[in-house]
Amino acid sequence: MGIVDVRQPLGEHQQQQQQQHHRHDDMQVLKEVAPDLPVVPGPLNDYRQTASFNWKQLRVVLEDPEILRVKMNLWRRLDADPVFAHPKVTPTVEEQKRHVSNQLKHFVGKDLIPQEVHSWPYKNKTRFMMAINAATSSWNKNLSVKWGLGVSLFTNALLSLGTERHLPFYEAVWENRFLFALVMTEVGHGSNTKSVRTTATYDPKTQEFIVNTPDFQAAKCWAGNLGKTCTHALLFAQLITADDTCHGLHAFLVPVRHPETLMPYPGVTVGDLGEKIGLNGIDNGFVMFNNYRIPRENLLNRTGDVTAEGEYESCFQNPEQILGAALENLLAGRVAISQESIHDLCTAVTVSVRYAAVRKQGGPRNAKEELSLLEYPLHQWRLFPYVAAACTFKVFIGDFTDQYLELVEQSYKGAEMKDLTSTASEVHAIVSAMKPLITWTCASALQESREACGGHGYLRASVIGSMRADHDATVTYEGDNNVLLQQASNWIVKHWNLAKQDNTSAILEVSPLGTLHFLINGEEKLKGRFSGSNVGDVMNVHFVKSAYEWLMCWLTQALDTELQRLKSAGLDRFTARGRVHAFYSKPLALAYGENNVLCYFWEKLRTPGIPSNVKHVMEHLYLLFGLWCIQRNLVYFYRGNFANGSQMADLIQEACQSVCHLLKPDIVAVIDAIAHPDSVIKSILGRADGKVYDHLYDAYMSQQGNMDRPSWWKEVAAKPQSKL
């Protein structure tokens, strides 16, 4: 075949060849990332037959096929290796830690991460590593946390905060010789990182830093891998030079245990925190340092260094590079947690919706058979909004992550990016709203799914309970959700004056990614009032978009007004912000997160080439998520006089039920589009074949010793009666 001149229009024959080539490529992609599901007669298969679209096509619209390939390949390899098999019964805490530690050693040494990845450009490499992390989290969250903290996130932090002199540490980690713990939180300080009290004081006589823990409240704690297995800590401490000047938090590479014996070094008191409510395969620990000395070179010196003589100096030549390092280290973990939580959300609704399709319960009098739970409007309302959230979140996190990584990559190159400071601030606000919204939504979905599966959902083999316990950590680590929401709302409200001034150009400058564009003509938007008279007036995209723009403007204005009132009453800025968080800042930040998700999903819907029937079901998912969010925020629409009387509330309620009804024939196919393979889900209630009762039978009968008389039977059995 000759070379095609892309500057010229294709001839008819060439167009046919190209179309055939694309169809072949598309079929190959679908085969790799969306393998056929088992066709087993039964309720689940019956619901699949009612779908109006091809679930495989939806899968590759909701998530980048290249990322799906990475995940599917990893899952296949983990499934084929007995080292990564899931235990049938819950091991002891100590055994869980041993098992996961061995898995980690095998994981790093198995070349699951190709060597060439390390030479890829930053964006490509980090996207790949994030995909591996999310896929590993779905397989075994303990393993992903241990790998993420000790290997992946550490090496990212090392590359962004360190310099060439630290590359041997990078190589040692990937060669399975070192294992790290990221050590920031202290017993007495968590979210307020600026106030951590561990110190690293430079001694020019020996060219060493002296690391010291002043008291127990300054003991580092909760760091994963620290309790039993790490060899080194990536420690954040206050850097103090010989003249007693404190230069703020800096990162240091601190040896904790001997790599060959895992015994602590003198001057280091380190131990495990003990059993937790979940993630017990992770050895979270505490550490205290008693005037412990480390070499000067162990300071990660990309942002600042100390000369041999003890002079502190900045190492950055331009602010773009500083911002790149800050963005990478503050936000990468929160993005990864959000990705993992979306995986958990997908699994939760996969289990509960597939179970609801199979489980029959009640029905009209004289009916020939009982109804599946999916037929009940209440059950639809309990589960379908979480399905919509899973789909909209997947699109949002994929597209936003690409933007975020592009920004970091360009800043590392020292590119002169227009509005980089504004973009960095906006990205931080997006992530600060995103992580709470996604992790809290996932936590609610796990609880609702557990309840929706009834008593069977309480079985360990349903996996929902263990997922719920393991997921619980996400709402407080890598930034407490409520604190993050304060940061997002602070950024939003400080720009309200631009809306009052009708300064469109300034709004565009402070929001390069467009998440503050709702402020354009903000005061004019606040004049809007609800005028709908039938369900069609709210069950459309225009209503959702305009309602959310009004909501965002009103919440921003309300927060600004309340802050000004409190300051006028004599309250200082700190106290005033504390007063407004519960009823003003938090709702604003969460609504901002929801609006961002809706905007990103809407942009995806406008992508050319999406099959019309796939786009149709995506519009239903958009509407359900948007109406669900509006329904939860109804109080603000009434407080702001957008609505009066019961009309809006009544119509929103009717619209929510109507969209659920429209989605019912497609909901199982939507689940198939977002579901992980059975080997990853690991639930007897949510397998793709729909044979729930066969799997329950196997679970009942396969428990070792479950039908044996207990060894302690004599302690509880009735005593023999005397014959007298």
N, C-alpha and C positions, 0 to 999 in steps of 0.2 A: 504494500500500500504506500502510495507516495505521500509527500509532505503536503498538508493542507494549509493554504494561505489563509490565516485567520482574519486577514483584513478584508477578504472577499466573502460575500454571502455564499452559503453552501448550496450546491445543486440538489435537486430532488433525490438523486441516488445517494449522495453523500449524507443528506439529512436522514434518510432511512437507515443508512449504516450507523450513523451516530446514535439514533434513537435505539436501534437494536443493541448497540454497545452499552448504552446507559441502562437499558432494561436488564441486560445480562449482569452488569455491575450491581444494580439495585437488588436483583434476585440473589446474588452472591452475598451481599451485605446482610440481607434479611436472613439468609440461611445461617450465617455465622452468629449474628446477635439475637436472632429470634427463632430458635429451633422449634420444630413442630411440637405441639402439645399432644398428649395421649387422647385418643378418641375412645371414651368409655361411656356406654349408655347410662344415662342418669340425669338428674336435675341440672348438674353443672353443665353438662354437654348440651342440654336443652336450651339453657340460657345463652350459651355460645351461638347457637343457631339463630337467635333472634337479633344478633348484632347487625348494625347497618354499615359497618366499615371493617376494614382489615386491621386487626390489632397490631400486626407486625409493622404496618405503615405508621401507625400512631407512635410506636416505640421509637422509631428513628427520627420522628419529629420532636418528641419530648426530650431526647438526649442524643448528643453527638455520637454517631456510629463508631467513630474511632475510640471514644472513651468506652463505649459498650464493648468493643472488641477486647480492650485491655482487661476489663472486668471479667468477661466470660472466659477468657484464656486463663486468668488467675484462678477462677473458681474450678475450672476443669482440672488444673494441676493440683490444687489443694485436695480436691475430691479423690484424686488418684493416689494420694500419699497417706498411708495409715498414721503417720506422725500427727496429722492434722484432724484425725477422726474425733468426733464428738463423744464424750463419755455418756453412757446410758444412765448412770446415776450420778448425783452430785458428789464429787470427791470432797475430802477434807480441805480446809483452807490451805494448809501447807502443801497438800498434793496438787491443788489448783496452781499454786505458785510454781511448783517444780515443773508441772506439765507445760505451762505457758512459757516458762524460761527455756525449756528444751525446744519448744516449737519456735521460739524466736531465733535461737541459735541455728536451727535447721532452715528457717525462713531466710535468714541473711546468707547462709552458706549454700543455699540451693540454686543460686543464680536466677531467682525469680525476677530480679531486677537486672536486665542486661547491662554489661559494662559500658556499652556505648552511650547509655542514658546520661552518664556523668559528663559527657562532652557536648550534650545538646544545648541549644540556647535556653536561657532561663525559663521562658514561658513554656516551651515544649516539655522541658524536663519536669517542671513543677506541676503542670497539668497531668502528666503521666503519674508522678508520685502521688498526687492527690487522688487519682483514680484508683491506684493500688491501695491507698489507705482506706478509701470508702468501701472498696470491695472486701478488704480484709476485715473491716469492722462488721460487715454483714455476716461474714463467716464466723468470726470470733472477736467480739469487741475487746476482750482482754488482750489478745494478741496484737490488735491494731493499736491500742493505747501504748502497749509496751514497745512496739516497734516505732510508733510515731514519736513518742517522747525520747526514746533512747537512741534512735537512729535517724529517722527522717527529719523531724523538726529540729533535732540537734544539728544535723549537718546543714540544714537551711540557715539556722542561726549562725553557725560557724562561718559559712560563706558570706553572709551579709554583715556580720559584726567583726569577723577576724580578717587576717591578712595572710600572705604567703607563709609566714612563719608557723601558722597553725595547721597547714595542710597535712602534716603527719598524723594529727588527731583524726582528721577526716578519713584518711586511708585506714587507720587502725580500727575505726568503727566498722567500716565496710568489710574489713578482713576478720571480723568477729573477735578482735583482741581487746577492745574497750566497749563498755556500755555506759551511756550517760543518763543522768537525771537532770531535768531543767528545774533549778531551785530558786524560786522567787518568794513564795508565800512564807510568812512567819506566823508563829502562834498568835501574836498580837496584832499583826497587820496582814491584810489580804488585798482587797481592792485598792486601798490607798498605798500604792507601791512606793510613792515618793518618801513615805515615812518609815520604810523598813530600816532596821537598826543594825544589821550585820555590817561590820566595817572591814575594809582592806586598806591598811596603812602602809605606805611605802617607806622602806628602810634603805637609804642610799648607801649605807656602809656595806650591806650584803647584797644590794640590788634584788631585794625580795619584797613581796607584799606579806604583811602579817594579817591573817584573817582571824577575826575574833567575834565571838558571840557574847554580848555584854551580860545577858541574863536569859532565863528560860523563855520569856515572852518574845525574845528575838531569835529563838531557835527556829530554824527552817523546818517546814513540815508539809505534809501532803504530796511531796514530790514522788511521782511514780518511778519505780526502779530503785529508789533510794533505800528502801527498807532492808533489802537482802542482797541485791545482785549488782548494782551499778559499781563501776570502777572509778568513775569520775563524775563530778557535778559541774554543770554549767551554772555557776553561782552569780546571782546579782547582789552586789554589795555596794555600800557607799565608799567611793574612792577618796582616800585622804592622803595628801602629800605631807612631806616632812615638816612643812611649816604650819601644819594643822588646818590647812584649807580643805574643805570638803567640796569635791567636784561632782557630786551626785552619783546616781546609780550607774554602775558599769558592770560588764560581764567578765567573769574570770573562769578559767579552766582549772578546777581544783581536784587533784587526786584524792580519792576517799578510801579505796580499798586496793590491795595488791591484786593485780589482774590474775595471778596464778593461784592465789590462796583465798581470795575474797575476804581476807582479814583486814580490819580497819587500820589505818596508819596511826601512830601516836599523835595525840592532839586532836583526834577526831572521835566524837561520841555519836554513833549512828545506830539507828534501830528501826524496827517496823512498828506501824501504828496499831496493828491488830485487825481483827475481823471487821468488815464493813457491811453495809446492807446490800452491796452488789460489787461487781468487778473485783472479786477476791483473788483472781489470778494475778493482780497487780500488787506488788509489794510497795505500797505507799509508806513513806518513812519520814523520820525526823533526823536532824543532824545539828550538832553544836561544835564550834571550833574554839579551841583554847590556844590563842596566840600561835596559830598554825601557819607555817611559812611556805610560800609558793614562789617560783621564779618570776621575775619581772615580765618575762616573755609570755606568761600565762594570762596576761591581760589581753582581752580581745580589743584590738586597738584601731579598728577602722574609724570609729567616731572620735576617739581621743586616746592619747598615749602619754606615758611618763618616760622621760629620758633617764639614762643611767644615773645622772646627777640628781634626779628628782624633780625636774621641771615638767609641768603639765602642758601639753600642747594639743591643739585640735589638728586632726589629720585630713579633714575634708577641704577640698578646694572650692566646692560650690554647694549651695543649699539643696540642689536637686538630688545629689547623692545621699545627703543626710536624710531627706524625706524618703528616699527609697529604702534605706535601712530601717527607718522607723515603721514605714508601712508594712514591710515584710515581717518584722518581728512582732508587731502589735496585732496584726490582723490575720496572718496566715492560719494560726491555730483556730481562730473563730470561724473562718471560712470552712476549714476542714471539719469542725464540729457540726456546722450546719449541713454539710454534705452527708456526714454520717447519720444525722438525725432524719434527713429526708429518706435515706435508705430504711431506717427503722420505721418511719411512717408508712412507707410502701409495704413493708412486711406486715405491719399491724393490720392495715386494711385488706391486704391479700388474704390473710387468715380469716378475718371476720366476715368478709363479703363472700368468699368461697364457702365458708361454713353456713352462712345464711342462705345461700342458694340451695344447699343440700338438706339442711335441717327443716323438717316440716312440723308445723305446730298449729292445731286448730283449723277453723274454717267455717263457712256457712253451714247451717243445719241441713242435713240430708245431702251434703256434698259427697262425691264419690271418694275423694281423698283430701288429706289435709293440705294446707297452703305452705309453701316455702316462706321462710321468714322475710325474704326479699319482697314479698308481695304486700307486706304491711307498711303503710305510710310512716308509722312511727319508726320502724327499723330503718327505712330509707333515710329519714331525717337524722337518725343517730349516726349513720355511717357515710352516706354519700358526700356530705360536705368535706369530710376528711379525705375522701378519694379525690375530690376536686382540689383540695389543698396540696395533696401529694403531686398531682400533675402540674399545677401552676408553680409550685416550689421548684420542681425539677427544671422547668424552663428557666425560671429566674436564676437559680444558682449556677446553671451552666453558662448562661450569657453574661451574668455579672462577673463570674470568676475569670472569664476571658478578658473582660475590661480591666479588672484589677491586676491580673498578671501582666498585661500589656503595659500598664502604667508603671509597675515596679521595674519591669525590664528596661523600659526607656529611661527611667530615672537612674538606674545603675550605669547606664551608658553615658550618663552626664548630658543627655540630650536637652537642648533648650526648649522645653515644652511650655507652650503658652498656658498660663493659668494653672501651673502645676500645684502651687500651694492651695488654690481653690479646689482642684480635683482631689488632692490628698485629704482635705477636710471633708469633702463630700463622701468619699469612699469610706472614711472612718465613721461618718454618720450612718451610712447605709448598713455597714456591718454591725454597728452598735444597735440598730433596730432589728436587723435580720436575725441575729443569733437568738435573742429572746423570743421573737415571734415564732421561729421555726422549732426551737427546742420545747417551748411551752405547748405549741400545737401538737407536736409529736407525743409529749407526755399525756395530753388529754386524749389523743387518739388511742394510745396504748390502754388507758383505763377504760375508755368506751368500748374498745374491741374486746377487752377481757370480759366485760359485763355482757356484751352482745353474744358472746359464745357460751353464756350460761355457766353451769357447773363444769362442763368440759374445758372451758377456758382457764379453769383454776388448776388443771393438771400441768405438771412441769412439761409434759410432752407437747403441750400446746405452744410452748416457748414464750407466750405473751408475758407471763409473770416474770421470768428471768430477764426478758428484754426491758420490762418496766423498771426493774431494780437497777439494771446496768445503765439505762438511759438517764436515770435520775441525777447522776453526777453532772450532766451537761449543763444544767440550769445554773450551776454555781462555779464550775471551773472555767478557766480562761476568761474571767470576767463575770461577776455576778450579774444576772439578767437585769435586775432593777437598777443597778449602778450604770450599766451600759445604756439603758433607756434614758437616763438623765443626760448622758453625754450627747445622745442623738437629739433630744428635745432642746438642749441648750444651743446646738448649732442651728436648728430650724428657727427658733424664736428670735434669734438675734438679727434675722433678716426680714422681720415683719415690717420694719420701717421702710424698706424698699418697696413693699406692696402699698403702704400708705402714701408713699411719694409717687406711686405709679411709674417707678423707674425700671422699665423692662430691660434695658441694656445692662443695668447693674445686676439684675436677677440672673440674666444669662451668663454674666461673668462669674458670679459666685457659685453657679451650679452648672458646670460644663457637662455633666452627665444628665442633666435635665430633671432631677428629682425634686427641684423646687419650682418647677415651671407652673405649678398650681397657684403660685403667688402672683403670677402675671394677671393684672386686672382683678386682684384679690378682693378689694373693697366692692367692686362692682358685682363679683360673684356672690358676695354675702347678701346681696339684695334678692337673690333668687328665693322662690317659695315653691313648695310642692303643689302641683295643680293636677295630678293624675286622677283619673276617675274610673279606670278599669285596669285589670291585671296586665294588659299589654303595655300600659304606660310605664310600668316598672320592670317588666320582663324583657328588657332590651339593653344593649351595650351602652347606648347614649345615656340612659338614665344612670347606670352604674358609674360611668366616668364623671358625669356632671355632679352627681350626688357626692362622690368622693372628693372632688375638687372643692365643693362647698364645705364639706366636713373638715378637710385639712385647713382651709382658711379660717373657719370658725374656731377650731381648736387652737390654732396658732395665735389668733387674736385674743382668745380667752386667756391663754397663758400669759401673753404680754400684758394684758390689762390687769390681771391679778398681781403680776410681779410689780408693776408700776404702783398699784394701790398699796402693797405691803411696804415698798420702799418709801412711799410718801408718808406712811404711818411711822417711819423711823427705823424699820428693820434693816439690818445690814444684808448685803447680797447673799451671803452664805445661809443665813437664817431664812430669808425669803424663799430661796430655792428649795430649802427643805420643806417649807410649808406647802408648796404647790405641787410636789411630786405626785402624790397619790391620785389627785383628782384632775390634774391638768397636764403635767409633763408626761406621765406614763401613758395615758390615753393618746396623746399626740404622737408619741414615738411609735407606739404599736400601729396606729392608723397610718403613719408614714411608711412603716414596713409593709403593711397590707397594700397600700397604694402603689408602692414600688413593684410588688409582685404582680399586681394587675396590669401595670404599664408594660412591664417586660413581657408578660404573656400576650398582651394585645399586640405588641410589636411582632412577636412570633407568629401570631395569627395572620399578619399582613405579609408574611414571607411568600413570595411566588413559588408555585409548584406543589403546594400542599394539596393532596387529593380533596375534592369537594366534600366527600362524606366524612373524611377525617376532620376537616375544618369545621364541619357542622357539629360534630360531637365536642370538639374543642370549644366552640362557642357556648355550648351548654355547660361545660365545665367552668368556663370563665364566668358565666352568669351565676352559677350556683355559688362559687366562691365569693363573688362580689356581693350577692344578695345576703349570703350568710354573714359576711362581715358587716354589712349595713344593718342587718337585723340585730347584731350584737351591739351596735353603736346607736341604736334608735334614740336613746335618752338624749344624746347631744343634738340630734335633729329637732327634738322638741324643745330642749333648753334654748337653742338658738333661733327658735321660731321659724325654722324651715318648714315645719309641719305643725298643724293644729288639728285637734280632734283625732279620731281613730282611723281615718281613711288611709294614711300612708302605712301605718302598722298593719292594718288589715290586708292591704294589697301586697305588702312585702311577704306576709305570712302565706297568702294564697300563691304568690309567685314561687316561693321556695318549694312548696309542695308540688306545684306544677312542673318545675324543672326536674325535681326528683323523679316524678312520674315519667317525664320524657327520657330521662337517663336510664330508667330501669331496664329496658331491653338491651342497652349497650354496656351496662355497668360491669358485667363479668369480662367482657372483651377489653374494657378499659383496664381492669385489674390485670388481665393477661399482659397488657402492654407495659405495665410498671412492675410486674412481679419478678422476683429473682427465681432461679432454678430451685427445685424442691430440696436439693442437697444443701442449699444456702439457707432456705427458710427453716428447715428442720422441724416443721410442725405437723403433727398428725391430723390437724383440722384444716390445713390450708394447702394440701397437695393438689397438683394440677389435675390429677385423675378424678377428683371428687369422691373417692371411695372412703369417706370419713369413717363409716362404721366398721369397715374391714380393718382400717388402721387403728381404730380404738380397740378392736378385738385383739389385734397383735400386741398392742401396748399392754393391755390387761394381762395377757397370757405369757408375755415374755419377761415379766419382772422376776428376777431370780429370787426364789424362796417366798413368793407372795402367797402361795397356797400351803406353805408348810406351817406346822404348829410352831409358835414362837419358842425360842430357847428358854424364855422366862415364864413359860406357861404355868409352872407350879406356884408362882408368886400370886397369881390372880385366879386360878381355878378353885372351884368349891372344894372344901375339905371333905374327905370321906366321912360319912355318917356312921356313928357307932350302931352296931346291930342290937344293942341292949335297949 
